[in-house]
């Protein structure tokens, strides 16, 4: 098993118009060991520009912890299932934290 010092960890953030869909989708990522855990937030208020107009919408937001190497698979899964044409999926590196927690993320995700 790789240690946190050998693995790049990150937080992936995904939003979606239906918080229930997002909860089920991200739960599946945990079941498949593509993420160690997920924090779902709803409602969140999103403001964005689309097709030349500014939109305000209530959405769900999920933040999941995973290995950087799993991001392409997560993006692929989301692109195939997500209700938006351009899903909001972004990642932020986890540079430091509780060594025990970081090791747990590694243990819970696919190498």
N, C-alpha and C positions, 0 to 999 in steps of 0.2 A: 504494500500500500504506500502510495506517495505521501510525503509529509507536506504540510502547508507551505514550507519553504521551497519545495520543488514544483508546486502547482500554482498557476495563476488563478486566483479566485475573483469573482465579480458579483455584482448585484445587477440583475436584469429587470428593467421596468417595462411593463406592458399595460396599455390602457385599452378599453373596449366599451362600446355603448351599453352593453348588458352586463351588469356586475355578476349575475348568476352564471352566465356563460363563461365569464372570466374565471370565476371560482372553480368551476368544473374543469375548464381547460388547464389551469395551473395545477390543480390537484392531480390531473393525469401526468403532468411533468414530474411531480414528486413520486408518484407511483412507479413511473418508468425510470426513476433515478437520474433524471436529467436536471433535477434541482433537489437540494436538501430540504428546503422549506419554502413557504411563500407567505407573504403578508398581503392580505387583500384589504383595500380601502374603498369604501363607497358610502355616500356619493362623493365624487370629486367634481369640481367645476372646471371644465376645459374651455379655453378660448383659442381658436386657431383660424388660419386663413385656408380656405379651400375653394377652388374654382373662382378665384377672384373676389370672394366675399369673406367677411369675418363671421365666424359662427361661435355661439356659446352653447355648450352642451353639458349635461350631467353624464358622467361616465363612471366606470369602475377603474381602479388602478391596482396593479399587483407588482410587488417587489419580491423577486426570488433570488436565492443565493445558490451559486453554482460554480463550476469550473469554466474558465474562459474558453476552453476547447469545445465545450458543449453548446456555445452560442449559435453556431451555424445550424445545428439540428433544431434548436428551439425556434430560431427564426423561420426555418423551413416549415416546421409544424404549424406555427402561428400563421404564416402566409397562406397555407393550404386551408385553414379552418376559420380564420378571422373574418368577421363581417365587413370590415373596412377594406377598400381597395389598397390603401397604404396604411398598414397597421403601425401604430406607434410602439416601437420596440427599440430600446437603447440599453447600453450596459455601462456600468461604472466599476472601475477596479476597486478591489478591497486590498488595501496596502498593508493593513495591520489590524490587530484586534486581539481578543482573547485567544491565546494559543489553543486552548481546549476546544473552543467553538470552531475555530478555523480547521482544526483537525477533524472535527465532527462533519463539517461540510465535505471535506475530502472523502471521509468514510461513507457518506450517504449518497455520493454521486458516482457515476460511471467513470472509470479511468480512461 
